[in-house]
Amino acid sequence: MDIQKIEHDKFLLNRPNELISLQKWQKTINLLAKMYNAPASFLVQYTQEGFQVTISSEQPSNPYPAGVIVEPETNIFCRRIVETRQPLYVANALADSYWDTNPEVHNDGFRSYFGVPVFWPNGDPFGTFCVMDYEVTDYNGPYLELIHQLKDLLESDLRLVEAFKEMQQLAVTDPLTMINNRRGFYSLAMQRIHLAKQADDQLVLFYIDIDRFKAINDKYGHTAGDNVLIAVAKTLTDSVGSSDIVGRLGGDEFAVLMTVSGEQDIQQFEQSLYQCGRHGNNNLSLEFSLTLGYIYVDTDRDFEQMLTEADSIMLEKKCRT
């Protein structure tokens, strides 16, 4: 499956990526404001369109909600950081004439600003991570260091998502079905599980087998068998989300790593597979059926063991039918 590429020149809020947990980022921004006892803190993204508040601390004293965009030529604190690529601490903006034209100062009454640059993995500026105050401040050494540690968490998320995308592009593809082969599925699945552990996503691992596939080949020929494999791969691909992983493990065996919110997602997926093999739904002149086994993913378990367990569950179901 394709994960939507993160475009550095597009605002993230306008093109959300499933692998970035904005809820997790919100907690980080709220924590920043609390630790600095400040009325406002932000994660701001920069593009050529301007500066957009991506995450805003959830406080009544904060005048800027998420989504606000400031023109790129406006003399704001974040612009200075993006231009210099350096941290910026302004203890008292009224004491520096450079900020006389800053609307954050003369319109909204902010006096203090402390921010650090946030970078994309390739070194391009993402924007800024900052805290603002209506009062003059005097942050000392520990406070100056703390914000760097918190912004490292944000940059780590950006690195993980882009690394996942790079692996996805390099993953080996099964030439018949044009989905991941075993090697590609393993690589992407382990990366996805790592991301899920950070974002607290619930994943389910499916192991799927085509029933009596050898008999299909023997009766209808290998071309018909290939068409069945292609039809199954297409159904799997069409039935999952953009951050889910689909792979052909070999022969007539497939695997899917899927994000779920509840049992209804699993039931809907199973129904899609049932419909796949019915004559009239698969553009084939034959009917076939699938058997699947699944387990909820434990992000601390060995992936190979979980896949083996899902396979065993599938085989038990197959023996009962």
HUDADA-V761432 format. One record per residue. N is the residue number from 1. RES is the residue in three letters. OMEGA is omega in degrees with one decimal (999 if undefined). Layout:
N_RES_OMEGA / N_RES_OMEGA
//
This chain:
1_MET_179.3 / 2_ASP_168.9 / 3_ILE_179.3 / 4_GLN_-179.4 / 5_LYS_177.1 / 6_ILE_179.6 / 7_GLU_-175.2 / 8_HIS_-178.2 / 9_ASP_177.7 / 10_LYS_179.1 / 11_PHE_-177.3 / 12_LEU_-179.6 / 13_LEU_-179.9 / 14_ASN_-179.6 / 15_ARG_-175.9 / 16_PRO_178.7 / 17_ASN_-174.4 / 18_GLU_-175.9 / 19_LEU_176.7 / 20_ILE_-179.0 / 21_SER_177.6 / 22_LEU_177.0 / 23_GLN_176.9 / 24_LYS_178.0 / 25_TRP_179.1 / 26_GLN_179.0 / 27_LYS_179.3 / 28_THR_179.6 / 29_ILE_177.8 / 30_ASN_178.7 / 31_LEU_179.3 / 32_LEU_-179.7 / 33_ALA_-178.8 / 34_LYS_-176.3 / 35_MET_178.5 / 36_TYR_-177.6 / 37_ASN_-174.3 / 38_ALA_-179.2 / 39_PRO_-177.8 / 40_ALA_171.8 / 41_SER_-171.0 / 42_PHE_159.0 / 43_LEU_-175.6 / 44_VAL_177.9 / 45_GLN_178.6 / 46_TYR_166.5 / 47_THR_179.0 / 48_GLN_176.4 / 49_GLU_-179.6 / 50_GLY_-178.7 / 51_PHE_179.9 / 52_GLN_173.2 / 53_VAL_179.5 / 54_THR_177.2 / 55_ILE_179.5 / 56_SER_-180.0 / 57_SER_-174.5 / 58_GLU_-177.8 / 59_GLN_176.0 / 60_PRO_-177.9 / 61_SER_-176.5 / 62_ASN_-176.1 / 63_PRO_-173.5 / 64_TYR_175.9 / 65_PRO_174.8 / 66_ALA_179.7 / 67_GLY_178.6 / 68_VAL_179.4 / 69_ILE_176.8 / 70_VAL_-179.1 / 71_GLU_-173.3 / 72_PRO_-177.6 / 73_GLU_-178.4 / 74_THR_-178.0 / 75_ASN_176.7 / 76_ILE_-177.3 / 77_PHE_-176.6 / 78_CYS_179.5 / 79_ARG_-179.8 / 80_ARG_179.9 / 81_ILE_-179.8 / 82_VAL_-179.1 / 83_GLU_-175.6 / 84_THR_-176.1 / 85_ARG_-177.7 / 86_GLN_173.9 / 87_PRO_179.5 / 88_LEU_173.9 / 89_TYR_176.0 / 90_VAL_-176.7 / 91_ALA_-179.1 / 92_ASN_-176.3 / 93_ALA_-179.6 / 94_LEU_-179.6 / 95_ALA_-177.7 / 96_ASP_-176.3 / 97_SER_179.3 / 98_TYR_-175.3 / 99_TRP_-179.4 / 100_ASP_-179.0 / 101_THR_179.9 / 102_ASN_-179.0 / 103_PRO_177.4 / 104_GLU_-179.3 / 105_VAL_-172.2 / 106_HIS_177.2 / 107_ASN_-172.1 / 108_ASP_172.4 / 109_GLY_177.6 / 110_PHE_-179.7 / 111_ARG_-174.9 / 112_SER_177.8 / 113_TYR_173.1 / 114_PHE_-177.8 / 115_GLY_178.2 / 116_VAL_178.3 / 117_PRO_172.9 / 118_VAL_-174.9 / 119_PHE_167.2 / 120_TRP_-178.9 / 121_PRO_-179.5 / 122_ASN_177.8 / 123_GLY_176.1 / 124_ASP_178.2 / 125_PRO_171.1 / 126_PHE_-177.7 / 127_GLY_-175.0 / 128_THR_175.6 / 129_PHE_-166.3 / 130_CYS_176.5 / 131_VAL_-176.1 / 132_MET_-176.9 / 133_ASP_176.6 / 134_TYR_-179.9 / 135_GLU_172.8 / 136_VAL_-178.1 / 137_THR_178.1 / 138_ASP_-178.5 / 139_TYR_179.5 / 140_ASN_-173.6 / 141_GLY_-178.5 / 142_PRO_178.9 / 143_TYR_178.8 / 144_LEU_180.0 / 145_GLU_-173.2 / 146_LEU_-175.8 / 147_ILE_178.1 / 148_HIS_-179.5 / 149_GLN_179.3 / 150_LEU_-179.0 / 151_LYS_175.0 / 152_ASP_177.7 / 153_LEU_179.2 / 154_LEU_-180.0 / 155_GLU_177.7 / 156_SER_177.1 / 157_ASP_179.4 / 158_LEU_179.1 / 159_ARG_-178.8 / 160_LEU_-178.0 / 161_VAL_-179.2 / 162_GLU_176.0 / 163_ALA_177.5 / 164_PHE_179.7 / 165_LYS_180.0 / 166_GLU_178.6 / 167_MET_-179.8 / 168_GLN_-179.7 / 169_GLN_-178.2 / 170_LEU_-174.7 / 171_ALA_179.2 / 172_VAL_-176.5 / 173_THR_173.8 / 174_ASP_-172.2 / 175_PRO_-179.3 / 176_LEU_-173.3 / 177_THR_-179.8 / 178_MET_169.3 / 179_ILE_-179.0 / 180_ASN_170.0 / 181_ASN_-176.3 / 182_ARG_-177.5 / 183_ARG_179.2 / 184_GLY_-179.8 / 185_PHE_-179.8 / 186_TYR_-176.4 / 187_SER_-177.7 / 188_LEU_-178.6 / 189_ALA_-179.3 / 190_MET_174.7 / 191_GLN_-178.6 / 192_ARG_178.8 / 193_ILE_177.7 / 194_HIS_177.7 / 195_LEU_-179.5 / 196_ALA_179.3 / 197_LYS_179.5 / 198_GLN_-175.8 / 199_ALA_-179.1 / 200_ASP_175.4 / 201_ASP_174.1 / 202_GLN_-179.2 / 203_LEU_172.8 / 204_VAL_179.3 / 205_LEU_-179.6 / 206_PHE_171.5 / 207_TYR_-169.8 / 208_ILE_-178.2 / 209_ASP_176.4 / 210_ILE_-178.0 / 211_ASP_175.0 / 212_ARG_-177.5 / 213_PHE_178.9 / 214_LYS_179.0 / 215_ALA_177.2 / 216_ILE_178.3 / 217_ASN_-177.1 / 218_ASP_-174.9 / 219_LYS_-172.2 / 220_TYR_-179.4 / 221_GLY_-175.1 / 222_HIS_176.5 / 223_THR_176.6 / 224_ALA_177.3 / 225_GLY_177.3 / 226_ASP_-179.9 / 227_ASN_175.4 / 228_VAL_178.6 / 229_LEU_179.9 / 230_ILE_179.6 / 231_ALA_178.3 / 232_VAL_-180.0 / 233_ALA_-180.0 / 234_LYS_178.6 / 235_THR_178.6 / 236_LEU_-178.5 / 237_THR_-178.0 / 238_ASP_-172.3 / 239_SER_-177.0 / 240_VAL_-178.9 / 241_GLY_-173.5 / 242_SER_178.9 / 243_SER_179.7 / 244_ASP_-174.2 / 245_ILE_177.9 / 246_VAL_179.1 / 247_GLY_170.1 / 248_ARG_-174.9 / 249_LEU_-178.6 / 250_GLY_178.9 / 251_GLY_-179.1 / 252_ASP_-177.2 / 253_GLU_-179.3 / 254_PHE_175.1 / 255_ALA_179.1 / 256_VAL_172.3 / 257_LEU_-168.6 / 258_MET_172.9 / 259_THR_179.9 / 260_VAL_174.2 / 261_SER_178.9 / 262_GLY_-178.0 / 263_GLU_-178.2 / 264_GLN_177.6 / 265_ASP_178.7 / 266_ILE_179.9 / 267_GLN_179.0 / 268_GLN_178.3 / 269_PHE_178.8 / 270_GLU_179.6 / 271_GLN_177.6 / 272_SER_179.3 / 273_LEU_177.7 / 274_TYR_-179.1 / 275_GLN_-176.9 / 276_CYS_-173.4 / 277_GLY_-177.1 / 278_ARG_-179.8 / 279_HIS_-178.4 / 280_GLY_178.9 / 281_ASN_-171.9 / 282_ASN_179.7 / 283_ASN_178.4 / 284_LEU_-179.7 / 285_SER_-179.7 / 286_LEU_176.1 / 287_GLU_176.0 / 288_PHE_179.6 / 289_SER_-178.9 / 290_LEU_171.8 / 291_THR_179.8 / 292_LEU_171.3 / 293_GLY_-179.1 / 294_TYR_173.2 / 295_ILE_171.0 / 296_TYR_-175.1 / 297_VAL_169.6 / 298_ASP_-173.0 / 299_THR_178.6 / 300_ASP_-178.4 / 301_ARG_175.0 / 302_ASP_-175.6 / 303_PHE_-178.9 / 304_GLU_178.8 / 305_GLN_179.3 / 306_MET_178.8 / 307_LEU_177.6 / 308_THR_179.1 / 309_GLU_177.8 / 310_ALA_177.1 / 311_ASP_-179.7 / 312_SER_178.3 / 313_ILE_177.3 / 314_MET_-178.7 / 315_LEU_177.3 / 316_GLU_178.6 / 317_LYS_-179.3 / 318_LYS_-179.5 / 319_CYS_-178.6 / 320_ARG_-177.0 / 321_THR_999
//
